[in-house]
Amino acid sequence: MRYLTNSLRNKCWLALTCIVIAGCGGAPATKPDVPRSAESVVVVPEQVAQEYSNAQTLMSVEDYEGAAQILESLTLSAPEYPAVATTLAIAWRQLERDDDALAALQSALAVHDGYAPGWNEVGILHREAGRFADAEAAYLKAVTVSPDYALAHFNLGILLDLYLGQHARALEHYQTYQSLVPDEDKQVKRWIADISRRIERSARAASVGQ
């Protein structure tokens, strides 16, 4: 495996930071997501919302064991909320229980196929395991079911850029991510400029060589 340059190390570190911060927020902080098709008729029970909020609080202080205990119970009592299984998977990933994390996600997504944060987390698990083709498929699923889900575009850009060397495609997803976030991400702006320059230089070199 080739050594990473400082620039690439920075990208990896920022990707991990965003995954942990936004990943723990694959759902709102106070209650789990309701599947879109049922938003108008399903009300999250107060007990479920409170327990989920408690789990989120534990996640925020890195008590992943405590959060996982609450969330595992919630997946049994309230399986209709895919955010619960997704947040449980994040806790288990932090505890290096990747097989359990993937199993929880697969069970949830078998029922809630259109839940983009779940597919994003599947992508993370596959990427960390070196299954890059599977990671790409999962991220693509996330941005297909929810084109405005910025984090999946960010993670897909990282995968294409750092791991697959597909810089032109990475550029598209970085640009999409940038267009979706409320405030311009200055680091991603630099990545976009860097890739754009490299693509332009390659195009000029190819033109001269013809």
C-alpha positions in Angstrom: 0.0 0.0 0.0 1.5 3.3 -1.0 2.3 6.0 1.6 -0.2 8.9 1.8 1.0 12.4 1.2 0.2 15.0 3.8 -2.7 16.2 1.6 -4.1 12.7 1.4 -3.7 12.1 5.2 -5.6 15.3 5.8 -8.4 14.1 3.6 -8.6 10.8 5.4 -8.6 12.5 8.8 -11.4 14.9 7.8 -13.4 12.1 6.3 -13.2 10.2 9.6 -14.1 13.3 11.6 -17.1 14.0 9.4 -18.2 10.3 9.6 -18.1 10.2 13.4 -19.8 13.6 13.9 -22.4 13.4 11.1 -22.6 9.6 11.4 -23.7 9.8 15.0 -26.3 12.2 13.6 -27.7 9.9 11.0 -30.9 11.0 12.6 -32.2 14.0 14.6 -30.9 14.4 18.1 -34.2 14.1 19.8 -36.1 11.4 18.0 -35.5 8.8 15.4 -36.5 9.3 11.7 -39.9 8.1 10.5 -39.8 6.4 7.1 -40.9 9.0 4.6 -43.8 7.1 3.3 -45.3 7.1 6.8 -44.3 10.6 8.0 -47.9 11.9 7.9 -49.4 9.1 10.0 -46.8 7.8 12.3 -46.0 9.6 15.6 -42.8 8.6 17.4 -43.9 7.4 20.9 -42.5 9.5 23.7 -40.7 6.6 25.3 -38.9 5.7 22.1 -37.9 9.4 21.5 -36.6 9.7 25.1 -34.6 6.4 24.9 -33.2 7.4 21.6 -32.2 10.8 22.9 -30.5 9.1 25.9 -28.5 7.0 23.5 -27.5 10.0 21.4 -26.3 11.7 24.6 -24.1 8.7 25.4 -22.8 8.6 21.8 -21.8 12.3 22.2 -19.6 11.4 25.1 -18.2 8.3 23.4 -20.0 5.9 25.8 -20.6 3.5 22.9 -21.2 0.5 25.1 -24.0 2.3 27.0 -25.5 3.7 23.8 -25.4 0.3 22.1 -27.3 -1.3 25.0 -30.2 1.2 24.7 -30.2 1.0 20.9 -30.1 -2.7 20.7 -33.2 -2.9 22.9 -34.9 -0.2 20.7 -34.3 -2.1 17.5 -36.4 -4.9 19.0 -39.2 -2.7 20.4 -39.3 -0.1 17.6 -37.9 -1.8 14.4 -39.9 0.7 12.3 -37.3 3.4 12.8 -34.2 2.8 10.6 -32.2 5.6 12.4 -32.1 3.4 15.5 -30.4 0.5 13.7 -28.1 3.0 11.9 -27.0 4.6 15.1 -26.5 1.2 16.7 -24.3 0.2 13.8 -22.2 3.4 14.3 -21.8 2.5 18.0 -20.8 -1.1 17.1 -18.3 0.2 14.5 -16.7 2.3 17.2 -16.5 -0.8 19.3 -15.0 -2.8 16.4 -18.0 -5.0 16.1 -18.2 -4.5 12.4 -20.0 -7.8 11.6 -22.7 -6.9 14.1 -23.0 -3.4 12.6 -23.3 -4.7 9.1 -25.9 -7.2 10.1 -28.0 -4.6 11.9 -27.9 -2.4 8.8 -28.8 -5.1 6.4 -31.8 -6.1 8.5 -33.0 -2.5 8.7 -32.4 -1.7 5.0 -34.2 -4.9 3.9 -37.4 -3.1 5.2 -36.4 0.5 4.8 -34.5 0.4 1.4 -34.7 4.1 0.9 -33.0 5.2 4.1 -29.9 7.0 2.8 -28.0 7.3 6.1 -28.1 3.6 6.5 -26.6 3.0 3.1 -23.9 5.6 3.9 -23.0 3.7 7.0 -22.8 0.4 5.0 -20.4 2.2 2.7 -18.2 3.2 5.6 -18.0 -0.3 6.9 -17.1 -1.7 3.5 -14.5 1.0 2.9 -12.8 0.4 6.2 -12.7 -3.3 5.4 -11.1 -2.6 2.0 -14.2 -3.7 0.0 -14.1 -0.6 -2.2 -16.5 -1.9 -4.9 -19.1 -2.7 -2.3 -18.5 0.7 -0.6 -19.0 2.5 -3.9 -22.3 0.6 -4.5 -23.6 1.5 -1.1 -22.7 5.2 -1.4 -24.2 5.3 -4.9 -27.4 3.7 -3.4 -27.5 6.5 -0.8 -27.2 9.3 -3.3 -29.7 7.6 -5.6 -32.4 7.3 -3.0 -31.6 10.7 -1.5 -29.7 12.9 -4.0 -29.5 15.8 -1.5 -27.8 13.7 1.2 -24.6 15.7 1.4 -22.5 13.3 3.6 -22.9 10.4 1.1 -21.6 12.6 -1.7 -18.6 13.6 0.5 -17.8 10.0 1.4 -18.2 8.9 -2.2 -15.9 11.6 -3.3 -13.3 10.5 -0.7 -13.6 6.9 -1.9 -13.2 7.8 -5.6 -10.4 10.3 -4.9 -8.2 8.5 -2.4 -8.9 4.8 -2.9 -10.0 4.3 -6.5 -8.1 7.1 -8.2 -11.1 8.2 -10.2 -10.5 11.9 -9.7 -13.0 13.3 -12.3 -15.9 11.4 -10.7 -14.7 12.4 -7.3 -14.7 16.0 -8.4 -18.4 15.7 -9.3 -19.3 14.5 -5.9 -17.2 17.0 -4.1 -18.9 19.7 -6.1 -22.4 18.3 -5.3 -21.5 18.1 -1.6 -20.3 21.7 -1.7 -23.6 22.8 -3.3 -25.7 21.0 -0.6 -24.0 22.2 2.6 -25.2 25.5 4.0 -21.8 27.0 4.4 -18.9 26.6 2.0 -16.4 23.9 3.1 -13.0 25.6 2.6 -11.1 22.3 2.7 -13.3 20.7 0.0 -13.0 23.9 -2.0 -9.2 23.3 -2.0 -9.7 19.7 -3.1 -11.9 20.8 -5.9 -9.4 23.4 -7.1 -6.5 20.8 -6.8 -8.4 18.1 -8.8 -9.5 20.7 -11.4 -5.9 21.8 -11.9 -4.7 18.2 -12.3 -7.4 17.4 -14.8 -6.6 20.5 -16.8 -2.9 19.8 -16.8 -3.6 16.2 -18.0 -5.9 17.5 -20.8 -3.2 19.9 -22.0 -0.5 17.2 -21.9 -2.7 14.9 -23.9 -3.4 17.7 -26.4 0.3 18.4 -26.9 1.1 14.7 -27.3 -1.4 14.3 -30.1 
